[in-house]
Amino acid sequence: MGRVDSAIAGVQERDKWRKRLEALERALEELRERRRRLELRRRRVHKELVKLERTSHEFVEVHGRVPVREVRFDPRGQVLR
């Protein structure tokens, strides 16, 4: 009977480790998917920052040569230039 108990214990141990391995593999796959989504998001943000930087440089080039007139408001809310 000892050999049977030992064999059953070995099978149970193997099943326990297999379940742990499966759980770790699922967790790893979830982390990989999360990383993939974050990388895509990072790329989109980077593209937007590049566009924003380009636009800001263009704005400075166009508006930097034109004197900007000061705009003020009087107490009645009228615009003074």
C-alpha positions in Angstrom: 0.0 0.0 0.0 3.0 2.3 0.6 3.9 2.4 -3.1 0.4 3.3 -4.1 0.2 6.1 -1.5 3.6 7.4 -2.6 2.5 7.3 -6.3 -0.7 9.2 -5.4 1.2 11.8 -3.4 3.6 12.2 -6.4 0.7 12.7 -8.8 -0.9 15.2 -6.4 2.4 17.1 -6.0 2.8 17.2 -9.8 -0.8 18.5 -10.2 -0.2 21.2 -7.6 2.9 22.4 -9.4 1.1 22.2 -12.8 -1.6 24.5 -11.4 0.9 26.9 -10.1 2.7 27.0 -13.4 -0.6 27.6 -15.3 -1.4 30.5 -12.9 2.0 32.0 -13.4 1.7 31.6 -17.2 -1.7 33.4 -17.2 -0.2 36.2 -15.0 2.7 36.5 -17.4 0.4 36.7 -20.4 -1.7 39.4 -18.7 1.5 41.4 -18.0 2.6 41.0 -21.6 -0.8 42.3 -22.8 -0.7 45.2 -20.4 2.8 46.1 -21.5 1.7 45.9 -25.2 -1.2 48.3 -24.5 1.0 50.7 -22.5 3.6 50.7 -25.4 0.8 51.6 -27.8 -0.4 54.4 -25.6 3.2 55.7 -25.1 3.7 55.8 -28.9 0.4 57.7 -29.3 1.4 60.2 -26.6 4.8 60.6 -28.2 3.3 61.3 -31.6 1.0 63.9 -30.1 3.9 65.6 -28.3 5.9 65.7 -31.5 2.9 67.3 -33.3 2.4 69.8 -30.4 6.1 70.7 -30.5 6.0 71.2 -34.2 2.9 73.4 -34.0 4.4 75.5 -31.2 7.5 76.1 -33.3 5.4 77.1 -36.3 3.3 79.4 -34.1 6.4 81.1 -32.8 7.8 81.5 -36.3 4.6 83.0 -37.6 3.6 85.1 -34.6 7.1 85.9 -33.3 7.6 88.5 -36.1 4.2 90.2 -35.6 4.1 92.6 -32.6 1.4 91.4 -30.2 -0.9 94.1 -29.1 -1.8 94.2 -25.5 -5.4 93.5 -24.7 -7.0 95.0 -21.6 -10.5 95.2 -20.2 -11.9 98.4 -18.6 -14.2 98.1 -15.6 -17.3 97.9 -17.8 -15.9 94.8 -19.6 -15.0 96.6 -22.9 -11.8 95.5 -24.7 -9.1 98.1 -24.9 -6.3 97.8 -27.5 
